[in-house]
């Protein structure tokens, strides 16, 4: 018998990954889904062999007392409203990214969650990617030393073949390149390299895809809390395939994606050695480890501990994104990251 009933808000591209993850979890059961388009939730569940309720309204979902976990898989302009309501009704919350489109959104969720005492996990799902799990272990084992320089890139030329494309390129729902997708690069660099406290960013206008309602290409110089420097970049409007880079230069080793060099720890090496792994080399949601994220989250609930990717941590990822946007809007003026 399931211990946790799950309700999903949204039946779009990423929602199917949550359907599968909770369908396969031994102590969870998908109770139902609400989506603004009638019939879409039922079709999604049936496509994954799940028989559950399609709610006719958001109120029906929140009124279903069987639900103990709510997944916010909506457009980000309504995420804060739903996540706050979920916390206030005592539900644990899975928060899709981006968490919000402005600082007030992330603060509202964090405050509601703190007051209610519920658990959260943000779907910065690359934290569970095998490549980054190995990199994190190298760092935790002391192989890396102290960060000297760190950078991450999110190169993703969006086109209308992607589900939700119109929302991604719009200012109302996408807002900026760092908020709509580059937040993944910000988060993994924070997670592995430490807190980013100041940024200076420049953006460039569209040249190829005229659908963008914001500057699609942005680069930011960074200052970390430990004094290290770095760079973040999002490239949405260029002739390139999807690429996600993360390079970390340390006092004892350097890690370039899945390549490592350290004359201290590996004295016989003549250059970088590569560890075989599953890299973050696809934008397809089915490539990402949602099942691992959900297993981790349910374990956090069971053990009454906070996830390393809870709103209490990941609001700082969004704070970096907001600071980058502010700096770019002000022509590259250095901007402090509001980590309060």
C-alpha positions as CSV (number, residue, x, y, z in Angstrom):
1,X,0.0,0.0,0.0
2,X,1.3,3.5,-0.9
3,X,2.4,5.7,1.9
4,X,2.4,8.9,-0.1
5,X,-0.2,10.0,-2.5
6,X,1.0,12.3,-5.2
7,X,-0.7,15.1,-7.1
8,X,0.9,16.7,-10.1
9,X,0.0,20.2,-11.4
10,X,0.7,20.4,-15.1
11,X,0.8,17.7,-17.8
12,X,3.4,19.1,-20.1
13,X,6.8,17.8,-21.3
14,X,8.5,17.2,-17.9
15,X,5.4,15.9,-16.1
16,X,5.7,12.5,-17.8
17,X,9.0,12.0,-16.0
18,X,7.3,12.5,-12.6
19,X,4.5,10.2,-13.6
20,X,7.1,7.5,-14.3
21,X,9.2,8.2,-11.2
22,X,6.3,8.1,-8.8
23,X,4.6,5.2,-10.6
24,X,7.8,3.1,-10.0
25,X,8.5,4.2,-6.4
26,X,7.5,1.4,-3.9
27,X,5.8,3.6,-1.3
28,X,4.2,6.3,-3.6
29,X,1.1,6.4,-5.7
30,X,0.1,8.9,-8.3
31,X,-3.4,10.1,-7.2
32,X,-4.1,12.5,-10.0
33,X,-3.1,15.4,-12.2
34,X,-4.6,18.8,-13.0
35,X,-3.9,20.5,-16.3
36,X,-5.7,23.6,-17.7
37,X,-6.3,21.7,-21.0
38,X,-9.1,19.0,-20.4
39,X,-8.1,15.5,-21.4
40,X,-4.3,16.1,-21.5
41,X,-3.7,14.7,-18.0
42,X,-5.6,11.5,-18.8
43,X,-3.7,11.0,-22.0
44,X,-0.4,11.5,-20.2
45,X,-1.2,9.0,-17.5
46,X,-2.5,6.4,-19.9
47,X,0.6,6.7,-22.0
48,X,2.6,5.6,-19.0
49,X,0.2,2.9,-17.9
50,X,-1.2,4.8,-15.0
51,X,-4.9,4.9,-14.0
52,X,-5.6,8.0,-11.8
53,X,-7.8,11.0,-11.5
54,X,-7.9,13.9,-13.8
55,X,-9.0,16.9,-11.8
56,X,-11.4,19.4,-13.3
57,X,-9.9,22.3,-11.3
58,X,-6.9,23.2,-9.2
59,X,-9.2,23.3,-6.2
60,X,-10.2,19.7,-6.7
61,X,-6.6,18.7,-6.5
62,X,-6.0,20.6,-3.3
63,X,-9.2,19.3,-1.8
64,X,-8.1,15.7,-2.3
65,X,-6.9,14.6,1.2
66,X,-5.1,11.5,-0.2
67,X,-2.4,13.8,-1.6
68,X,0.7,14.2,0.6
69,X,3.2,15.3,-2.1
70,X,2.5,18.0,-4.8
71,X,4.6,18.4,-7.9
72,X,4.6,21.9,-9.4
73,X,5.3,21.2,-13.1
74,X,3.5,24.3,-14.4
75,X,4.7,27.4,-16.2
76,X,6.8,29.4,-13.7
77,X,4.5,32.4,-13.7
78,X,2.1,30.4,-11.4
79,X,4.6,28.3,-9.5
80,X,4.8,30.5,-6.4
81,X,1.0,30.5,-6.0
82,X,0.7,26.7,-6.2
83,X,3.8,26.0,-4.1
84,X,2.7,28.4,-1.3
85,X,-0.7,26.8,-1.3
86,X,0.8,23.3,-1.2
87,X,3.0,24.2,1.8
88,X,0.1,26.0,3.6
89,X,-2.0,22.8,3.2
90,X,0.7,20.7,4.7
91,X,2.0,19.0,1.5
92,X,5.6,18.3,0.7
93,X,6.6,19.9,-2.6
94,X,8.6,19.1,-5.7
95,X,9.4,22.4,-7.4
96,X,10.3,22.5,-11.1
97,X,12.8,25.0,-12.3
98,X,12.9,27.9,-12.6
99,X,11.5,28.4,-9.1
100,X,10.2,31.8,-10.0
101,X,10.5,34.7,-12.4
102,X,11.4,37.3,-9.7
103,X,12.8,37.4,-6.2
104,X,9.4,37.8,-4.6
105,X,8.3,34.4,-6.0
106,X,11.2,32.5,-4.4
107,X,10.9,34.4,-1.1
108,X,7.2,33.6,-0.9
109,X,7.8,29.8,-1.4
110,X,10.7,29.8,1.1
111,X,8.7,31.6,3.7
112,X,5.6,29.4,3.3
113,X,7.7,26.2,3.4
114,X,9.6,27.4,6.5
115,X,6.4,28.3,8.3
116,X,4.7,25.0,7.4
117,X,7.8,22.8,8.1
118,X,7.2,20.7,5.0
119,X,10.0,19.2,2.8
120,X,10.9,20.4,-0.7
121,X,13.2,19.4,-3.5
122,X,13.9,21.6,-6.5
123,X,14.3,19.8,-9.8
124,X,17.9,21.0,-10.5
125,X,18.1,17.5,-11.7
126,X,21.7,17.6,-12.9
127,X,22.8,17.3,-9.3
128,X,21.9,13.6,-9.8
129,X,23.6,13.2,-13.1
130,X,26.3,10.5,-12.9
131,X,29.1,12.8,-14.2
132,X,28.4,15.4,-11.5
133,X,27.9,12.8,-8.8
134,X,31.5,11.6,-9.5
135,X,32.8,15.2,-9.6
136,X,31.1,15.9,-6.3
137,X,32.7,12.8,-4.8
138,X,36.2,13.9,-6.0
139,X,35.6,17.2,-4.3
140,X,34.3,15.7,-1.1
141,X,37.2,13.3,-1.0
142,X,39.7,16.2,-1.0
143,X,41.1,15.5,-4.4
144,X,40.2,18.9,-5.8
145,X,41.4,21.2,-3.1
146,X,40.2,24.8,-3.1
147,X,38.4,26.4,-6.1
148,X,40.6,28.8,-8.1
149,X,38.4,29.3,-11.1
150,X,35.0,27.8,-12.2
151,X,32.8,28.1,-15.2
152,X,29.7,26.5,-16.6
153,X,27.9,26.9,-20.0
154,X,24.4,26.2,-21.1
155,X,24.3,26.2,-24.9
156,X,20.8,25.4,-26.1
157,X,19.5,26.9,-29.3
158,X,15.7,26.5,-28.8
159,X,13.4,25.9,-31.7
160,X,9.7,25.2,-32.1
161,X,10.2,21.5,-32.0
162,X,10.5,21.7,-28.2
163,X,7.4,21.3,-26.2
164,X,6.6,24.6,-24.5
165,X,8.8,26.5,-26.9
166,X,6.6,29.6,-27.0
167,X,6.7,29.9,-23.2
168,X,10.5,29.5,-23.2
169,X,11.1,32.4,-25.6
170,X,8.6,34.7,-24.1
171,X,9.4,37.4,-21.6
172,X,6.2,36.7,-19.6
173,X,7.0,33.1,-18.9
174,X,10.6,32.6,-19.9
175,X,11.8,36.0,-18.7
176,X,15.5,35.6,-19.6
177,X,18.0,33.0,-20.8
178,X,19.4,32.4,-17.4
179,X,16.1,32.1,-15.7
180,X,14.5,29.8,-18.3
181,X,17.4,27.4,-18.8
182,X,20.7,28.8,-17.7
183,X,19.7,28.3,-14.1
184,X,20.9,24.7,-14.5
185,X,24.4,26.0,-15.2
186,X,24.3,28.4,-12.3
187,X,23.1,25.7,-9.9
188,X,25.7,23.1,-10.8
189,X,28.5,25.6,-10.5
190,X,27.2,26.7,-7.1
191,X,26.7,23.1,-6.0
192,X,30.3,22.1,-6.9
193,X,32.2,25.4,-6.6
194,X,30.5,27.3,-3.7
195,X,28.6,30.4,-3.3
196,X,28.7,33.2,-6.0
197,X,28.5,36.6,-4.3
198,X,29.0,39.1,-7.2
199,X,28.4,39.2,-11.0
200,X,29.0,41.4,-13.9
201,X,27.0,40.5,-17.1
202,X,26.6,41.5,-20.7
203,X,23.9,40.3,-23.1
204,X,23.6,40.2,-26.9
205,X,20.5,40.6,-29.0
206,X,19.0,37.9,-31.2
207,X,20.4,37.4,-34.7
208,X,19.0,34.1,-35.9
209,X,15.7,33.3,-34.1
210,X,13.5,36.4,-34.1
211,X,11.0,34.8,-31.6
212,X,13.1,35.7,-28.6
213,X,11.5,38.4,-26.5
214,X,14.7,38.9,-24.5
215,X,18.5,38.9,-25.3
216,X,19.2,35.2,-25.8
217,X,23.0,35.2,-25.3
218,X,24.5,36.3,-22.0
219,X,27.9,36.0,-20.3
220,X,28.7,36.8,-16.7
221,X,31.9,37.2,-14.8
222,X,31.8,35.9,-11.2
223,X,33.3,36.3,-7.8
224,X,32.9,33.4,-5.4
225,X,32.7,33.7,-1.6
226,X,36.2,32.2,-1.2
227,X,37.7,34.8,-3.6
228,X,37.8,32.6,-6.7
229,X,36.6,34.0,-10.0
230,X,34.7,32.4,-12.8
231,X,32.3,32.7,-15.7
232,X,28.7,31.6,-16.7
233,X,27.3,31.7,-20.2
234,X,24.0,31.0,-21.9
235,X,23.9,30.7,-25.6
236,X,20.4,30.3,-27.1
237,X,20.8,31.9,-30.5
238,X,23.7,30.4,-32.4
239,X,24.6,27.6,-34.7
240,X,25.5,24.9,-32.2
241,X,24.0,21.7,-30.8
242,X,23.1,21.4,-27.1
243,X,26.2,21.5,-24.9
244,X,26.5,21.7,-21.1
245,X,30.0,22.4,-19.8
246,X,31.4,22.6,-16.3
247,X,35.0,23.3,-15.7
248,X,36.6,23.6,-12.2
249,X,40.2,24.6,-11.6
250,X,41.4,23.8,-8.1
251,X,44.5,24.1,-6.0
252,X,45.1,20.3,-6.2
253,X,43.2,19.2,-9.3
254,X,41.3,20.5,-12.3
255,X,38.1,18.9,-13.6
256,X,37.0,19.6,-17.2
257,X,33.5,18.0,-17.5
258,X,34.5,14.3,-17.1
259,X,38.3,14.8,-17.4
260,X,40.6,15.1,-14.5
261,X,44.2,16.3,-14.0
262,X,46.2,16.3,-10.8
263,X,50.0,15.9,-10.6
264,X,49.6,15.7,-6.8
265,X,47.1,12.8,-6.7
266,X,48.0,11.1,-9.9
267,X,51.8,11.7,-10.2
268,X,52.3,9.5,-13.2
269,X,49.8,11.2,-15.5
270,X,50.9,13.2,-18.5
271,X,47.6,15.0,-19.0
272,X,43.9,14.8,-18.4
273,X,42.3,11.4,-17.9
274,X,38.7,10.7,-18.7
275,X,36.3,8.7,-16.6
276,X,33.5,6.9,-18.5
277,X,30.1,8.2,-17.4
278,X,26.7,9.4,-18.5
279,X,27.3,13.1,-19.3
280,X,24.7,15.9,-19.3
281,X,24.7,15.9,-23.1
282,X,21.0,16.1,-24.0
283,X,18.1,18.5,-23.3
284,X,15.6,15.7,-23.5
285,X,13.9,15.3,-20.2
286,X,14.0,11.5,-20.5
287,X,17.8,11.8,-20.3
288,X,17.7,13.3,-16.9
289,X,17.7,11.3,-13.6
290,X,14.3,12.2,-12.3
291,X,13.8,8.8,-10.7
292,X,17.0,9.3,-8.6
293,X,15.8,12.8,-7.6
294,X,12.4,11.5,-6.4
295,X,13.9,8.5,-4.6
296,X,16.2,11.0,-2.8
297,X,13.3,13.3,-1.9
298,X,11.1,10.5,-0.5
299,X,14.0,9.3,1.6
300,X,14.4,12.9,2.9
301,X,10.7,12.9,3.9
302,X,11.1,9.5,5.6
303,X,14.3,10.5,7.5
304,X,13.0,14.0,8.3
305,X,16.0,15.7,6.8
306,X,16.3,18.6,4.3
307,X,17.3,17.8,0.7
308,X,20.6,19.4,-0.5
309,X,18.4,20.8,-3.3
310,X,15.6,22.2,-1.1
311,X,14.2,25.7,-1.5
312,X,16.4,26.7,1.4
313,X,19.4,26.1,-0.8
314,X,18.2,26.7,-4.4
315,X,16.7,30.1,-3.8
316,X,20.4,31.1,-3.9
317,X,20.7,29.7,-7.4
318,X,17.8,31.9,-8.5
319,X,19.4,34.9,-6.7
320,X,22.4,34.5,-8.9
321,X,20.2,34.5,-12.0
322,X,18.4,37.6,-10.9
323,X,21.7,39.4,-10.2
324,X,22.9,38.4,-13.7
325,X,19.8,39.9,-15.3
326,X,20.1,43.1,-13.3
327,X,23.7,43.5,-14.2
328,X,23.1,42.9,-17.9
329,X,20.2,45.4,-17.9
330,X,22.6,47.9,-16.4
331,X,25.2,47.4,-19.0
332,X,27.5,45.1,-17.0
333,X,27.5,47.0,-13.8
334,X,28.8,44.7,-11.0
335,X,25.9,43.5,-8.9
336,X,26.0,41.8,-5.5
337,X,24.0,38.6,-5.2
338,X,21.2,38.8,-2.6
339,X,21.7,35.6,-0.6
340,X,19.6,36.7,2.4
